[in-house]
Amino acid sequence: MKLYLARHGKSNAREVNKRQSPSSPLSEEGKKQASALAKRMAKEKIDVIISSKWDRAYQTAEIVSKKLKIKLETIEGIHEKEQNPKLEGVSFESDVHKRYTEEIEKYEKNLNWKFDGEGESTRDLINRARIFQRHLIENHKDQDVLIVSHGLFIRAFVILALLGEDYDDNTFYRIYTSISTSNAGVTLLEYIPIRKHWELVYLNDHLHIS
C-alpha cells in the first residue's frame, strides 16, 4: 500500500486570523490549493480517496475527487485534534487564545494535557491514529490510498507509523513539534506487508502549491 497523506487547503478562518472549528470551510485560496493538489495527485495511481468529515478537509477531498474522477469516502476519527470548544472561532488576539498559547508552552509535553480539561489530549489523537492505521492495514493493504486530513493528525500518524509502540513520550513530543505540514502538502508512506513495516518515502511535498 502506498499511503498519501494530504493536509486540507487553507480555511477562511485562518485568513481572518481566527482559530478553526470543525465547520470552518475552505477559503478561495484554499480551493486553489485543492486544485493544485488534484493536479499533483493526477501523476499517481490512486485507488480511493478517504477524507475527514470536517468541512475544510472534505471540501479539499471533494475537489480532488471530482477532478481525478476517483471514489471519495469519509471516515470517523481522522479529523484534527478536538480543541476545547471555547477556542473555536476565536481571534488570535483574544484573551482566551493568548492564555492557551501561554499554557501550551508549559504543559504540551504532557501528552495527556487538555486546555481547561476539555477537548482532546495529544494521547487521544495518537489513539485515533493507531485505530486508523489498523483499519488501513486490514482493509486497504492492496490499494494506493489518498487520505485528506489535518496537520496534527498527519503528524501523529507518521510518527506512530515509524516508531510503532516502541516510543517514550519525550521522543514523540520532540518529533511531533519538529514536523511541518503545509496546506495541501503531501506525505507518502509505504506499507510493506511481509515486514509489517511502514517506510517514509517523503514528507510534506508542497512544491505544487508554490
N, C-alpha and C positions, 0 to 999 in steps of 0.2 A: 504493500500500500504506500502510495505517495500521498502525503497529507499536506495540503497547502492551507496555512492559517493566515487569513487576511483580516486586518482591522477595518472597521467601518470607515466611511468618509466623514469629513468634518460636520459637526452638528451646528444648528443655528444658535444653540445656547453658547457654544464656545465663541462664536463670532461677536456676541454681545457681552462677553466676559461674565457668563453665569455658569454655575455648576449644572451638569447634565442630570436628567432624570430618565426613567425607562421610556417615557414618551417623547423625548427630545428628537425631532426629525432632522433629516439632513438639511444643510444649508445649500445654496446654489453652488458654492464651491465644492461642497461635499458630493453633490450629484456629478459634477465634472470629474472629481476624483474617482467616483464609482465607475464612470465611463472609461476612464484611463485604466482602471483595474481590469475591466472587461477586456479591453484591448490587449493588456498584458497577459491575461489568462487564456486568451484565444490561441496562444502559442503552445499551450499544454493540452494533454489529453485528460479531460475531466469527466468522470462518470456521473457524479452527483454533487450538488451544492447543498450544504446544510447551514442554516442560519440561526442565530439567536433570534428570539421573538421580540426583543426590544427594537423600537422603531428605527433608529439610525442604522442598525445592523441589517434589519430586514429590508429596508429600502435600498441599501447598498447591494445586498444579495439579489434583490429583485431586478435591479438594473443589469447586473452581470448575467443573471439567468435569462432574461429576455434577449439580450444581445448575443449570447452564445447558444441560445435555444437548448439549455440544459435544465433538467428537472431540479426544482427547488423544494427542499424540505425544511421544516423548522423542528426544533427540539428544545425541550426544557433543560435548563441547567448550564447553558453555555453563555449566559449573559454576564454583564460586568458585575464586579463586586457590589453588593447592595449596600448603599450608604444609609446612615441614619436619615429618616425622612425629613428631618428639619434642615438638612443640607440641600435637598433637591430644589434646583432652580434658583438658588440664592446667588446674589452677586459676589464676585471675588473680593469686593470691597466691604462686604457685610461683616458685622461683628462676629457672627457665628462661624463664618468661613475663616476669619482670622484666628479665632480661638481653636478651630480644628487644625489649622496648619501649625500652630504652636504645640498642640498636644500630640500630633502625629510625630513630630520631631522627638518627643520624649518617649513615646510608647510603641511606635510601629515595630520595633524589634521583637516585641511580644506578639507572636502570630495569633494569639487569642484575643487581642485587644479590639474593642469596639468603641467608637466615639459615643460618649454618654450612655454606653451599654446597649445601644440599638444598632440595627443593621447587621451586616456580616463581618466576621473577622477574616483575616487572611487565611486562617486554618479552614474556615468554611469554604472559601474559594478553592483551596487546594483539594479538599474532599470532592467538590463538584468536578474539578478537572480529572481527578482519579476515576470517578464514575464514568465520565465521558470517554476517557482513554479505553476503559474496558469495553464500553459499548462499541467503539470503533473497531477494536480487535475482533470482537465477537460477530459483528455484522457487516464490516466493510473491508476486511483484510485483503480481499482480492480486487479492490477498486482503488481508483485515484480520486481523492475527495478534496473539494474546496470548502473550508469552514470560514464563514464570515462571523466574526465575534468582536471582542473588545480587548483593549490593551492589557489590562491587568489579568484577565482570564488567559490570554495568549501567553503572557509571561509565565504564569503558574503552570500551564500545560507543558510548555517547553522544558522548564526546569524539572518537573516531575518525570517527563519522558526520559530525560538524560540521567537523572540521579536515582530514579526508581524510589524505593522505600529507604534506601541507604543514604540518608542525609540528616544533618542536625539543623536546628532552627537557624543558627547563626550563618551557616553556609547558604541555606535557602535565602535568607534575607539579603545577604550580600549580592547574590546573583540577581535576585528579584529587583533590587534597586539599581542594578547596573545595566539592565536590558532596556533598550529603547524600541518602541513600536510606533511607527508613523501612521497617520491616517492613510488608509488604503495600501499600506505596506504589506508585503507577503513574506512569510517564513515557510520554509519547506523542511519537513521531517519525513523520513522514510522508515517504515516498519519492516524488519527482517524476521519473518515468522520462524524460520528454522533456528534462529538465535534468540527469539523472543526479545528483540532489541530494537531500540529506536536510534537512528542516526540523524544528526542535524546537517543538512546539506547547505542551507544558507539562512541567514537571519535578517529580517526587516529589509528586504529588497524594495526600494521605493523610487528607483530612478525613473520609472514610468510616470511618476507624479511630477517630478521636476522637469 
